[in-house]
Amino acid sequence: MNKVVLKVELLDDKIKKKAMKKVSNISGIESVSMDMNEQKLTLTGDIDPVAVVGKLRKLCHTEILSVGPAKEPPKKEERKKPEDQKKKTDQNQNQNHNQNMVDIAKVYEACQNQMMRQPHYYYTSVEENPNACVIC
């Protein structure tokens, strides 16, 4: 189960309704929430962020802000020295930040590869195919 936060530029209510309709029809989505003040769309469920962005880009400009687990596991608090705990929390935050950046980079790269795919054209010439019809 993933939690995907997207930044969407919705100009009016009509586009907002269309975006909500497109997103709600995607299989695997369990919850959808939208914050119009910050223009953020939060999706929860078993979903592919690249597919969601691909559908929403037809309506409005969309960017992926974060992708991660839906619920964070509860942390056990143990009493230790404040300095050690502060160092560990800083290290954990740096590791989480680095992991999030790696995840975002992978999703962005996959999205760019999908969007930048060029069509392949195949052509044949008369010399290659002797059975081809040529009108002179």
N, CA, C and O atoms as CSV, one atom per row, in Angstrom:
chain,resi,resn,atom,element,x,y,z
A,1,MET,N,N,0.845,-1.166,0.000
A,1,MET,CA,C,0.000,0.000,0.000
A,1,MET,C,C,0.895,1.236,0.000
A,1,MET,O,O,1.770,1.376,0.855
A,2,ASN,N,N,0.674,2.123,-0.956
A,2,ASN,CA,C,1.491,3.310,-1.123
A,2,ASN,C,C,0.683,4.569,-0.870
A,2,ASN,O,O,-0.541,4.589,-0.992
A,3,LYS,N,N,1.409,5.619,-0.513
A,3,LYS,CA,C,0.817,6.945,-0.390
A,3,LYS,C,C,1.562,7.832,-1.380
A,3,LYS,O,O,2.782,7.979,-1.304
A,4,VAL,N,N,0.810,8.421,-2.311
A,4,VAL,CA,C,1.399,9.255,-3.345
A,4,VAL,C,C,0.854,10.665,-3.177
A,4,VAL,O,O,-0.359,10.866,-3.116
A,5,VAL,N,N,1.758,11.642,-3.103
A,5,VAL,CA,C,1.353,13.043,-3.006
A,5,VAL,C,C,1.763,13.727,-4.303
A,5,VAL,O,O,2.932,13.710,-4.686
A,6,LEU,N,N,0.781,14.332,-4.976
A,6,LEU,CA,C,1.002,14.991,-6.254
A,6,LEU,C,C,0.697,16.473,-6.140
A,6,LEU,O,O,-0.192,16.876,-5.391
A,7,LYS,N,N,1.430,17.274,-6.880
A,7,LYS,CA,C,1.103,18.691,-6.992
A,7,LYS,C,C,0.403,18.878,-8.329
A,7,LYS,O,O,0.966,18.591,-9.386
A,8,VAL,N,N,-0.834,19.365,-8.270
A,8,VAL,CA,C,-1.625,19.565,-9.477
A,8,VAL,C,C,-2.008,21.029,-9.579
A,8,VAL,O,O,-2.330,21.665,-8.575
A,9,GLU,N,N,-1.972,21.560,-10.783
A,9,GLU,CA,C,-2.357,22.955,-11.002
A,9,GLU,C,C,-3.766,22.970,-11.582
A,9,GLU,O,O,-3.963,22.931,-12.797
A,10,LEU,N,N,-4.735,23.028,-10.682
A,10,LEU,CA,C,-6.138,23.044,-11.085
A,10,LEU,C,C,-6.610,24.491,-11.128
A,10,LEU,O,O,-6.534,25.213,-10.133
A,11,LEU,N,N,-7.097,24.903,-12.290
A,11,LEU,CA,C,-7.478,26.295,-12.460
A,11,LEU,C,C,-8.901,26.580,-12.003
A,11,LEU,O,O,-9.170,27.666,-11.489
A,12,ASP,N,N,-9.815,25.639,-12.176
A,12,ASP,CA,C,-11.202,25.881,-11.789
A,12,ASP,C,C,-11.847,24.582,-11.314
A,12,ASP,O,O,-11.228,23.518,-11.340
A,13,ASP,N,N,-13.096,24.690,-10.882
A,13,ASP,CA,C,-13.806,23.533,-10.332
A,13,ASP,C,C,-14.111,22.483,-11.393
A,13,ASP,O,O,-14.186,21.293,-11.088
A,14,LYS,N,N,-14.284,22.914,-12.625
A,14,LYS,CA,C,-14.595,21.970,-13.699
A,14,LYS,C,C,-13.428,20.997,-13.910
A,14,LYS,O,O,-13.637,19.791,-14.044
A,15,ILE,N,N,-12.221,21.519,-13.940
A,15,ILE,CA,C,-11.034,20.673,-14.105
A,15,ILE,C,C,-10.827,19.816,-12.859
A,15,ILE,O,O,-10.384,18.671,-12.954
A,16,LYS,N,N,-11.147,20.370,-11.693
A,16,LYS,CA,C,-11.020,19.601,-10.446
A,16,LYS,C,C,-11.945,18.389,-10.478
A,16,LYS,O,O,-11.537,17.290,-10.103
A,17,LYS,N,N,-13.182,18.577,-10.921
A,17,LYS,CA,C,-14.121,17.465,-10.994
A,17,LYS,C,C,-13.647,16.406,-11.983
A,17,LYS,O,O,-13.745,15.211,-11.703
A,18,LYS,N,N,-13.133,16.832,-13.138
A,18,LYS,CA,C,-12.630,15.882,-14.125
A,18,LYS,C,C,-11.436,15.099,-13.572
A,18,LYS,O,O,-11.324,13.892,-13.787
A,19,ALA,N,N,-10.549,15.794,-12.862
A,19,ALA,CA,C,-9.378,15.126,-12.292
A,19,ALA,C,C,-9.796,14.107,-11.235
A,19,ALA,O,O,-9.268,12.995,-11.198
A,20,MET,N,N,-10.731,14.479,-10.390
A,20,MET,CA,C,-11.204,13.553,-9.353
A,20,MET,C,C,-11.874,12.335,-9.991
A,20,MET,O,O,-11.721,11.215,-9.503
A,21,LYS,N,N,-12.609,12.551,-11.071
A,21,LYS,CA,C,-13.284,11.442,-11.749
A,21,LYS,C,C,-12.256,10.489,-12.365
A,21,LYS,O,O,-12.390,9.271,-12.253
A,22,LYS,N,N,-11.225,11.052,-13.019
A,22,LYS,CA,C,-10.184,10.211,-13.630
A,22,LYS,C,C,-9.439,9.409,-12.577
A,22,LYS,O,O,-9.175,8.221,-12.760
A,23,VAL,N,N,-9.103,10.063,-11.475
A,23,VAL,CA,C,-8.327,9.402,-10.430
A,23,VAL,C,C,-9.164,8.339,-9.731
A,23,VAL,O,O,-8.653,7.267,-9.408
A,24,SER,N,N,-10.430,8.616,-9.498
A,24,SER,CA,C,-11.255,7.655,-8.771
A,24,SER,C,C,-11.552,6.404,-9.595
A,24,SER,O,O,-11.895,5.367,-9.027
A,25,ASN,N,N,-11.428,6.477,-10.920
A,25,ASN,CA,C,-11.664,5.315,-11.777
A,25,ASN,C,C,-10.463,4.384,-11.874
A,25,ASN,O,O,-10.590,3.283,-12.409
A,26,ILE,N,N,-9.308,4.791,-11.374
A,26,ILE,CA,C,-8.101,3.959,-11.432
A,26,ILE,C,C,-8.238,2.826,-10.416
A,26,ILE,O,O,-8.603,3.059,-9.264
A,27,SER,N,N,-7.944,1.608,-10.847
A,27,SER,CA,C,-8.069,0.467,-9.939
A,27,SER,C,C,-6.929,0.487,-8.916
A,27,SER,O,O,-5.791,0.829,-9.239
A,28,GLY,N,N,-7.254,0.120,-7.697
A,28,GLY,CA,C,-6.256,0.045,-6.637
A,28,GLY,C,C,-6.265,1.226,-5.688
A,28,GLY,O,O,-5.625,1.172,-4.638
A,29,ILE,N,N,-6.974,2.292,-6.029
A,29,ILE,CA,C,-7.001,3.469,-5.171
A,29,ILE,C,C,-8.038,3.262,-4.073
A,29,ILE,O,O,-9.190,2.916,-4.335
A,30,GLU,N,N,-7.596,3.484,-2.830
A,30,GLU,CA,C,-8.495,3.325,-1.693
A,30,GLU,C,C,-9.016,4.654,-1.179
A,30,GLU,O,O,-10.169,4.735,-0.756
A,31,SER,N,N,-8.198,5.696,-1.204
A,31,SER,CA,C,-8.673,6.999,-0.740
A,31,SER,C,C,-8.016,8.108,-1.559
A,31,SER,O,O,-6.879,7.999,-2.018
A,32,VAL,N,N,-8.798,9.186,-1.718
A,32,VAL,CA,C,-8.343,10.353,-2.461
A,32,VAL,C,C,-8.656,11.575,-1.612
A,32,VAL,O,O,-9.773,11.719,-1.114
A,33,SER,N,N,-7.681,12.450,-1.447
A,33,SER,CA,C,-7.943,13.705,-0.758
A,33,SER,C,C,-7.231,14.822,-1.496
A,33,SER,O,O,-6.134,14.642,-2.027
A,34,MET,N,N,-7.885,15.992,-1.518
A,34,MET,CA,C,-7.334,17.112,-2.262
A,34,MET,C,C,-7.304,18.343,-1.370
A,34,MET,O,O,-8.283,18.660,-0.695
A,35,ASP,N,N,-6.175,19.027,-1.374
A,35,ASP,CA,C,-6.025,20.280,-0.652
A,35,ASP,C,C,-5.903,21.377,-1.700
A,35,ASP,O,O,-4.865,21.509,-2.348
A,36,MET,N,N,-6.959,22.162,-1.865
A,36,MET,CA,C,-6.971,23.184,-2.920
A,36,MET,C,C,-6.073,24.365,-2.589
A,36,MET,O,O,-5.572,25.022,-3.502
A,37,ASN,N,N,-5.851,24.658,-1.297
A,37,ASN,CA,C,-4.995,25.793,-0.939
A,37,ASN,C,C,-3.552,25.550,-1.380
A,37,ASN,O,O,-2.903,26.443,-1.924
A,38,GLU,N,N,-3.062,24.344,-1.141
A,38,GLU,CA,C,-1.690,24.002,-1.527
A,38,GLU,C,C,-1.633,23.290,-2.867
A,38,GLU,O,O,-0.545,22.997,-3.362
A,39,GLN,N,N,-2.788,23.007,-3.464
A,39,GLN,CA,C,-2.909,22.292,-4.729
A,39,GLN,C,C,-2.190,20.941,-4.676
A,39,GLN,O,O,-1.371,20.615,-5.536
A,40,LYS,N,N,-2.520,20.174,-3.645
A,40,LYS,CA,C,-1.940,18.847,-3.463
A,40,LYS,C,C,-3.036,17.800,-3.534
A,40,LYS,O,O,-4.129,17.988,-2.999
A,41,LEU,N,N,-2.733,16.711,-4.191
A,41,LEU,CA,C,-3.635,15.581,-4.304
A,41,LEU,C,C,-2.945,14.391,-3.650
A,41,LEU,O,O,-1.837,14.026,-4.045
A,42,THR,N,N,-3.590,13.780,-2.650
A,42,THR,CA,C,-3.008,12.657,-1.932
A,42,THR,C,C,-3.809,11.407,-2.248
A,42,THR,O,O,-5.023,11.375,-2.052
A,43,LEU,N,N,-3.129,10.374,-2.740
A,43,LEU,CA,C,-3.762,9.110,-3.103
A,43,LEU,C,C,-3.174,7.997,-2.251
A,43,LEU,O,O,-1.970,7.959,-2.000
A,44,THR,N,N,-4.043,7.088,-1.809
A,44,THR,CA,C,-3.603,5.953,-1.004
A,44,THR,C,C,-4.138,4.672,-1.625
A,44,THR,O,O,-5.311,4.590,-1.987
A,45,GLY,N,N,-3.263,3.667,-1.747
A,45,GLY,CA,C,-3.675,2.376,-2.281
A,45,GLY,C,C,-2.551,1.722,-3.061
A,45,GLY,O,O,-1.422,2.213,-3.082
A,46,ASP,N,N,-2.871,0.617,-3.697
A,46,ASP,CA,C,-1.899,-0.091,-4.534
A,46,ASP,C,C,-1.965,0.487,-5.938
A,46,ASP,O,O,-2.740,0.022,-6.774
A,47,ILE,N,N,-1.152,1.499,-6.191
A,47,ILE,CA,C,-1.224,2.233,-7.455
A,47,ILE,C,C,0.174,2.465,-8.011
A,47,ILE,O,O,1.173,2.402,-7.294
A,48,ASP,N,N,0.210,2.735,-9.304
A,48,ASP,CA,C,1.441,3.098,-9.989
A,48,ASP,C,C,1.448,4.614,-10.157
A,48,ASP,O,O,0.611,5.148,-10.885
A,49,PRO,N,N,2.375,5.328,-9.499
A,49,PRO,CA,C,2.373,6.788,-9.572
A,49,PRO,C,C,2.552,7.313,-10.998
A,49,PRO,O,O,1.996,8.352,-11.355
A,50,VAL,N,N,3.323,6.600,-11.802
A,50,VAL,CA,C,3.564,7.055,-13.174
A,50,VAL,C,C,2.275,6.998,-13.989
A,50,VAL,O,O,2.006,7.892,-14.791
A,51,ALA,N,N,1.481,5.954,-13.789
A,51,ALA,CA,C,0.210,5.838,-14.514
A,51,ALA,C,C,-0.754,6.937,-14.094
A,51,ALA,O,O,-1.467,7.492,-14.931
A,52,VAL,N,N,-0.781,7.252,-12.813
A,52,VAL,CA,C,-1.668,8.310,-12.325
A,52,VAL,C,C,-1.263,9.658,-12.914
A,52,VAL,O,O,-2.112,10.429,-13.361
A,53,VAL,N,N,0.035,9.933,-12.910
A,53,VAL,CA,C,0.520,11.202,-13.462
A,53,VAL,C,C,0.222,11.264,-14.954
A,53,VAL,O,O,-0.146,12.321,-15.468
A,54,GLY,N,N,0.377,10.144,-15.652
A,54,GLY,CA,C,0.083,10.119,-17.088
A,54,GLY,C,C,-1.362,10.471,-17.377
A,54,GLY,O,O,-1.641,11.178,-18.346
A,55,LYS,N,N,-2.289,9.993,-16.556
A,55,LYS,CA,C,-3.705,10.313,-16.766
A,55,LYS,C,C,-4.014,11.758,-16.420
A,55,LYS,O,O,-4.801,12.411,-17.105
A,56,LEU,N,N,-3.395,12.258,-15.355
A,56,LEU,CA,C,-3.701,13.623,-14.928
A,56,LEU,C,C,-3.045,14.678,-15.803
A,56,LEU,O,O,-3.542,15.801,-15.886
A,57,ARG,N,N,-1.947,14.343,-16.453
A,57,ARG,CA,C,-1.276,15.332,-17.304
A,57,ARG,C,C,-2.091,15.696,-18.538
A,57,ARG,O,O,-1.818,16.702,-19.192
A,58,LYS,N,N,-3.088,14.881,-18.854
A,58,LYS,CA,C,-3.963,15.213,-19.972
A,58,LYS,C,C,-4.879,16.378,-19.606
A,58,LYS,O,O,-5.377,17.082,-20.483
A,59,LEU,N,N,-5.096,16.576,-18.309
A,59,LEU,CA,C,-5.981,17.648,-17.842
A,59,LEU,C,C,-5.224,18.876,-17.352
A,59,LEU,O,O,-5.605,20.007,-17.655
A,60,CYS,N,N,-4.155,18.655,-16.597
A,60,CYS,CA,C,-3.452,19.766,-15.960
A,60,CYS,C,C,-1.998,19.375,-15.716
A,60,CYS,O,O,-1.618,18.210,-15.839
A,61,HIS,N,N,-1.197,20.381,-15.367
A,61,HIS,CA,C,0.208,20.139,-15.057
A,61,HIS,C,C,0.296,19.391,-13.728
A,61,HIS,O,O,-0.292,19.823,-12.737
A,62,THR,N,N,1.029,18.267,-13.698
A,62,THR,CA,C,1.097,17.408,-12.513
A,62,THR,C,C,2.543,17.050,-12.215
A,62,THR,O,O,3.311,16.732,-13.123
A,63,GLU,N,N,2.913,17.103,-10.936
A,63,GLU,CA,C,4.249,16.716,-10.496
A,63,GLU,C,C,4.125,15.770,-9.312
A,63,GLU,O,O,3.192,15.880,-8.516
A,64,ILE,N,N,5.060,14.848,-9.197
A,64,ILE,CA,C,5.097,13.933,-8.052
A,64,ILE,C,C,5.912,14.597,-6.947
A,64,ILE,O,O,7.072,14.954,-7.151
A,65,LEU,N,N,5.298,14.759,-5.775
A,65,LEU,CA,C,6.016,15.324,-4.639
A,65,LEU,C,C,6.643,14.230,-3.778
A,65,LEU,O,O,7.806,14.339,-3.390
A,66,SER,N,N,5.878,13.169,-3.474
A,66,SER,CA,C,6.443,12.092,-2.674
A,66,SER,C,C,5.699,10.787,-2.920
A,66,SER,O,O,4.514,10.768,-3.252
A,67,VAL,N,N,6.438,9.702,-2.747
A,67,VAL,CA,C,5.892,8.352,-2.843
A,67,VAL,C,C,6.453,7.582,-1.655
A,67,VAL,O,O,7.660,7.592,-1.413
A,68,GLY,N,N,5.569,6.914,-0.914
A,68,GLY,CA,C,6.049,6.173,0.243
A,68,GLY,C,C,4.979,5.263,0.789
A,68,GLY,O,O,3.890,5.156,0.225
A,69,PRO,N,N,5.293,4.601,1.900
A,69,PRO,CA,C,4.300,3.712,2.507
A,69,PRO,C,C,3.139,4.519,3.073
A,69,PRO,O,O,3.309,5.668,3.480
A,70,ALA,N,N,1.954,3.906,3.094
A,70,ALA,CA,C,0.758,4.611,3.538
A,70,ALA,C,C,0.799,4.893,5.031
A,70,ALA,O,O,0.468,5.997,5.464
A,71,LYS,N,N,1.196,3.917,5.811
A,71,LYS,CA,C,1.268,4.102,7.256
A,71,LYS,C,C,2.682,3.823,7.713
A,71,LYS,O,O,3.292,2.827,7.326
A,72,GLU,N,N,3.192,4.712,8.536
A,72,GLU,CA,C,4.522,4.486,9.073
A,72,GLU,C,C,4.410,3.571,10.291
A,72,GLU,O,O,3.494,3.726,11.099
A,73,PRO,N,N,5.325,2.631,10.428
A,73,PRO,CA,C,5.255,1.731,11.580
A,73,PRO,C,C,5.456,2.506,12.877
A,73,PRO,O,O,6.230,3.462,12.913
A,74,PRO,N,N,4.768,2.104,13.939
A,74,PRO,CA,C,4.940,2.806,15.219
A,74,PRO,C,C,6.361,2.605,15.746
A,74,PRO,O,O,6.931,1.517,15.677
A,75,LYS,N,N,6.891,3.672,16.259
A,75,LYS,CA,C,8.267,3.628,16.754
A,75,LYS,C,C,8.252,3.429,18.265
A,75,LYS,O,O,7.467,4.045,18.986
A,76,LYS,N,N,9.133,2.558,18.720
A,76,LYS,CA,C,9.260,2.327,20.154
A,76,LYS,C,C,10.234,3.349,20.715
A,76,LYS,O,O,11.339,3.538,20.207
A,77,GLU,N,N,9.796,3.987,21.759
A,77,GLU,CA,C,10.652,5.001,22.376
A,77,GLU,C,C,11.362,4.391,23.582
A,77,GLU,O,O,10.735,3.840,24.487
A,78,GLU,N,N,12.637,4.504,23.564
A,78,GLU,CA,C,13.444,4.041,24.680
A,78,GLU,C,C,14.164,5.243,25.256
A,78,GLU,O,O,14.554,6.164,24.537
A,79,ARG,N,N,14.328,5.215,26.546
A,79,ARG,CA,C,15.000,6.335,27.206
A,79,ARG,C,C,16.504,6.128,27.091
A,79,ARG,O,O,17.062,5.142,27.572
A,80,LYS,N,N,17.123,7.074,26.451
A,80,LYS,CA,C,18.574,7.052,26.293
A,80,LYS,C,C,19.080,8.457,26.523
A,80,LYS,O,O,18.313,9.373,26.818
A,81,LYS,N,N,20.341,8.609,26.387
A,81,LYS,CA,C,20.915,9.937,26.544
A,81,LYS,C,C,20.413,10.838,25.429
A,81,LYS,O,O,20.317,10.404,24.281
A,82,PRO,N,N,20.093,12.079,25.748
A,82,PRO,CA,C,19.555,12.989,24.731
A,82,PRO,C,C,20.501,13.205,23.549
A,82,PRO,O,O,20.042,13.358,22.417
A,83,GLU,N,N,21.802,13.219,23.792
A,83,GLU,CA,C,22.744,13.441,22.702
A,83,GLU,C,C,22.738,12.267,21.728
A,83,GLU,O,O,22.730,12.461,20.513
A,84,ASP,N,N,22.742,11.042,22.270
A,84,ASP,CA,C,22.718,9.857,21.416
A,84,ASP,C,C,21.421,9.787,20.623
A,84,ASP,O,O,21.410,9.453,19.439
A,85,GLN,N,N,20.329,10.112,21.311
A,85,GLN,CA,C,19.029,10.061,20.634
A,85,GLN,C,C,18.969,11.118,19.533
A,85,GLN,O,O,18.433,10.853,18.457
A,86,LYS,N,N,19.502,12.292,19.782
A,86,LYS,CA,C,19.487,13.358,18.783
A,86,LYS,C,C,20.339,12.956,17.571
A,86,LYS,O,O,19.944,13.188,16.428
A,87,LYS,N,N,21.496,12.359,17.820
A,87,LYS,CA,C,22.353,11.924,16.722
A,87,LYS,C,C,21.661,10.852,15.889
A,87,LYS,O,O,21.723,10.877,14.660
A,88,LYS,N,N,20.999,9.905,16.567
A,88,LYS,CA,C,20.326,8.825,15.851
A,88,LYS,C,C,19.144,9.362,15.043
A,88,LYS,O,O,18.916,8.931,13.913
A,89,THR,N,N,18.399,10.295,15.616
A,89,THR,CA,C,17.262,10.848,14.866
A,89,THR,C,C,17.751,11.625,13.653
A,89,THR,O,O,17.133,11.561,12.590
A,90,ASP,N,N,18.859,12.363,13.796
A,90,ASP,CA,C,19.423,13.078,12.648
A,90,ASP,C,C,19.874,12.103,11.563
A,90,ASP,O,O,19.643,12.332,10.376
A,91,GLN,N,N,20.525,11.003,11.986
A,91,GLN,CA,C,20.963,10.007,11.019
A,91,GLN,C,C,19.776,9.340,10.343
A,91,GLN,O,O,19.790,9.126,9.131
A,92,ASN,N,N,18.740,9.010,11.124
A,92,ASN,CA,C,17.542,8.391,10.556
A,92,ASN,C,C,16.847,9.334,9.574
A,92,ASN,O,O,16.387,8.905,8.516
A,93,GLN,N,N,16.771,10.605,9.922
A,93,GLN,CA,C,16.146,11.577,9.027
A,93,GLN,C,C,16.940,11.697,7.734
A,93,GLN,O,O,16.357,11.771,6.652
A,94,ASN,N,N,18.263,11.716,7.838
A,94,ASN,CA,C,19.092,11.795,6.632
A,94,ASN,C,C,18.917,10.548,5.767
A,94,ASN,O,O,18.828,10.651,4.544
A,95,GLN,N,N,18.867,9.358,6.401
A,95,GLN,CA,C,18.678,8.124,5.643
A,95,GLN,C,C,17.306,8.099,4.991
A,95,GLN,O,O,17.182,7.721,3.826
A,96,ASN,N,N,16.263,8.501,5.732
A,96,ASN,CA,C,14.912,8.551,5.164
A,96,ASN,C,C,14.848,9.545,4.015
A,96,ASN,O,O,14.239,9.268,2.982
A,97,HIS,N,N,15.472,10.694,4.193
A,97,HIS,CA,C,15.477,11.709,3.137
A,97,HIS,C,C,16.197,11.186,1.902
A,97,HIS,O,O,15.716,11.359,0.782
A,98,ASN,N,N,17.344,10.549,2.101
A,98,ASN,CA,C,18.087,9.999,0.971
A,98,ASN,C,C,17.288,8.911,0.262
A,98,ASN,O,O,17.274,8.855,-0.968
A,99,GLN,N,N,16.618,8.042,1.031
A,99,GLN,CA,C,15.809,6.982,0.430
A,99,GLN,C,C,14.639,7.575,-0.341
A,99,GLN,O,O,14.316,7.110,-1.433
A,100,ASN,N,N,13.997,8.606,0.223
A,100,ASN,CA,C,12.893,9.261,-0.488
A,100,ASN,C,C,13.379,9.902,-1.788
A,100,ASN,O,O,12.692,9.844,-2.807
A,101,MET,N,N,14.554,10.508,-1.749
A,101,MET,CA,C,15.088,11.134,-2.955
A,101,MET,C,C,15.395,10.076,-4.014
A,101,MET,O,O,15.165,10.307,-5.201
A,102,VAL,N,N,15.908,8.926,-3.600
A,102,VAL,CA,C,16.186,7.840,-4.548
A,102,VAL,C,C,14.880,7.340,-5.155
A,102,VAL,O,O,14.802,7.118,-6.363
A,103,ASP,N,N,13.847,7.159,-4.316
A,103,ASP,CA,C,12.548,6.713,-4.818
A,103,ASP,C,C,11.956,7.717,-5.795
A,103,ASP,O,O,11.438,7.340,-6.846
A,104,ILE,N,N,12.033,8.989,-5.448
A,104,ILE,CA,C,11.499,10.032,-6.329
A,104,ILE,C,C,12.269,10.054,-7.639
A,104,ILE,O,O,11.674,10.227,-8.703
A,105,ALA,N,N,13.574,9.883,-7.575
A,105,ALA,CA,C,14.384,9.882,-8.795
A,105,ALA,C,C,14.008,8.710,-9.698
A,105,ALA,O,O,13.936,8.863,-10.917
A,106,LYS,N,N,13.767,7.541,-9.103
A,106,LYS,CA,C,13.379,6.376,-9.896
A,106,LYS,C,C,12.031,6.596,-10.560
A,106,LYS,O,O,11.858,6.275,-11.735
A,107,VAL,N,N,11.079,7.139,-9.821
A,107,VAL,CA,C,9.749,7.392,-10.381
A,107,VAL,C,C,9.833,8.446,-11.474
A,107,VAL,O,O,9.189,8.317,-12.516
A,108,TYR,N,N,10.630,9.497,-11.241
A,108,TYR,CA,C,10.772,10.556,-12.237
A,108,TYR,C,C,11.419,10.015,-13.506
A,108,TYR,O,O,10.993,10.348,-14.612
A,109,GLU,N,N,12.447,9.182,-13.352
A,109,GLU,CA,C,13.125,8.603,-14.508
A,109,GLU,C,C,12.175,7.709,-15.305
A,109,GLU,O,O,12.158,7.754,-16.535
A,110,ALA,N,N,11.385,6.895,-14.599
A,110,ALA,CA,C,10.419,6.031,-15.277
A,110,ALA,C,C,9.380,6.861,-16.013
A,110,ALA,O,O,8.981,6.522,-17.128
A,111,CYS,N,N,8.944,7.943,-15.391
A,111,CYS,CA,C,7.943,8.824,-16.016
A,111,CYS,C,C,8.536,9.478,-17.257
A,111,CYS,O,O,7.879,9.536,-18.296
A,112,GLN,N,N,9.765,9.969,-17.164
A,112,GLN,CA,C,10.403,10.622,-18.310
A,112,GLN,C,C,10.618,9.623,-19.440
A,112,GLN,O,O,10.422,9.958,-20.609
A,113,ASN,N,N,11.019,8.404,-19.103
A,113,ASN,CA,C,11.217,7.388,-20.143
A,113,ASN,C,C,9.913,7.084,-20.853
A,113,ASN,O,O,9.890,6.890,-22.068
A,114,GLN,N,N,8.827,7.042,-20.095
A,114,GLN,CA,C,7.533,6.744,-20.701
A,114,GLN,C,C,7.057,7.914,-21.555
A,114,GLN,O,O,6.493,7.702,-22.628
A,115,MET,N,N,7.276,9.138,-21.098
A,115,MET,CA,C,6.802,10.308,-21.827
A,115,MET,C,C,7.663,10.616,-23.053
A,115,MET,O,O,7.155,11.125,-24.052
A,116,MET,N,N,8.952,10.313,-22.986
A,116,MET,CA,C,9.870,10.684,-24.052
A,116,MET,C,C,10.048,9.597,-25.101
A,116,MET,O,O,10.869,9.746,-26.006
A,117,ARG,N,N,9.311,8.528,-24.999
A,117,ARG,CA,C,9.439,7.441,-25.943
A,117,ARG,C,C,9.034,7.921,-27.337
A,117,ARG,O,O,7.927,8.425,-27.527
A,118,GLN,N,N,9.920,7.766,-28.294
A,118,GLN,CA,C,9.679,8.214,-29.659
A,118,GLN,C,C,8.999,7.109,-30.454
A,118,GLN,O,O,9.287,5.931,-30.241
A,119,PRO,N,N,8.107,7.466,-31.361
A,119,PRO,CA,C,7.489,6.433,-32.206
A,119,PRO,C,C,8.516,5.896,-33.201
A,119,PRO,O,O,9.377,6.635,-33.680
A,120,HIS,N,N,8.417,4.630,-33.498
A,120,HIS,CA,C,9.315,3.998,-34.452
A,120,HIS,C,C,8.563,3.773,-35.754
A,120,HIS,O,O,7.481,3.187,-35.772
A,121,TYR,N,N,9.154,4.244,-36.833
A,121,TYR,CA,C,8.541,4.093,-38.139
A,121,TYR,C,C,9.312,3.048,-38.938
A,121,TYR,O,O,10.538,2.973,-38.864
A,122,TYR,N,N,8.588,2.254,-39.692
A,122,TYR,CA,C,9.190,1.226,-40.511
A,122,TYR,C,C,8.778,1.481,-41.947
A,122,TYR,O,O,7.593,1.643,-42.240
A,123,TYR,N,N,9.736,1.515,-42.824
A,123,TYR,CA,C,9.418,1.725,-44.226
A,123,TYR,C,C,10.216,0.738,-45.071
A,123,TYR,O,O,11.278,0.267,-44.667
A,124,THR,N,N,9.694,0.445,-46.222
A,124,THR,CA,C,10.389,-0.435,-47.150
A,124,THR,C,C,10.499,0.278,-48.486
A,124,THR,O,O,9.663,1.111,-48.836
A,125,SER,N,N,11.517,-0.056,-49.205
A,125,SER,CA,C,11.671,0.524,-50.536
A,125,SER,C,C,11.311,-0.525,-51.587
A,125,SER,O,O,11.176,-1.709,-51.279
A,126,VAL,N,N,11.161,-0.078,-52.812
A,126,VAL,CA,C,10.775,-0.977,-53.902
A,126,VAL,C,C,11.890,-1.985,-54.146
A,126,VAL,O,O,11.625,-3.132,-54.506
A,127,GLU,N,N,13.140,-1.562,-53.949
A,127,GLU,CA,C,14.254,-2.466,-54.191
A,127,GLU,C,C,14.257,-3.627,-53.193
A,127,GLU,O,O,14.675,-4.735,-53.531
A,128,GLU,N,N,13.796,-3.381,-51.980
A,128,GLU,CA,C,13.785,-4.427,-50.960
A,128,GLU,C,C,12.673,-5.438,-51.208
A,128,GLU,O,O,12.838,-6.619,-50.902
A,129,ASN,N,N,11.555,-5.002,-51.751
A,129,ASN,CA,C,10.411,-5.874,-51.943
A,129,ASN,C,C,10.084,-5.926,-53.433
A,129,ASN,O,O,9.492,-4.985,-53.962
A,130,PRO,N,N,10.454,-6.999,-54.114
A,130,PRO,CA,C,10.190,-7.060,-55.571
A,130,PRO,C,C,8.702,-7.212,-55.915
A,130,PRO,O,O,8.310,-6.956,-57.053
A,131,ASN,N,N,7.873,-7.621,-54.958
A,131,ASN,CA,C,6.448,-7.778,-55.206
A,131,ASN,C,C,5.652,-6.492,-54.986
A,131,ASN,O,O,4.429,-6.487,-55.124
A,132,ALA,N,N,6.331,-5.422,-54.650
A,132,ALA,CA,C,5.645,-4.169,-54.381
A,132,ALA,C,C,5.130,-3.570,-55.666
A,132,ALA,O,O,5.713,-3.756,-56.734
A,133,CYS,N,N,4.036,-2.850,-55.553
A,133,CYS,CA,C,3.410,-2.218,-56.703
A,133,CYS,C,C,3.922,-0.799,-56.856
A,133,CYS,O,O,3.890,-0.014,-55.907
A,134,VAL,N,N,4.386,-0.475,-58.033
A,134,VAL,CA,C,4.894,0.865,-58.282
A,134,VAL,C,C,4.126,1.439,-59.471
A,134,VAL,O,O,4.039,0.807,-60.523
A,135,ILE,N,N,3.583,2.608,-59.303
A,135,ILE,CA,C,2.856,3.279,-60.384
A,135,ILE,C,C,3.791,4.318,-60.982
A,135,ILE,O,O,4.282,5.215,-60.296
A,136,CYS,N,N,4.018,4.174,-62.258
A,136,CYS,CA,C,4.927,5.089,-62.948
A,136,CYS,C,C,4.166,6.089,-63.753
A,136,CYS,O,O,4.767,6.944,-64.405
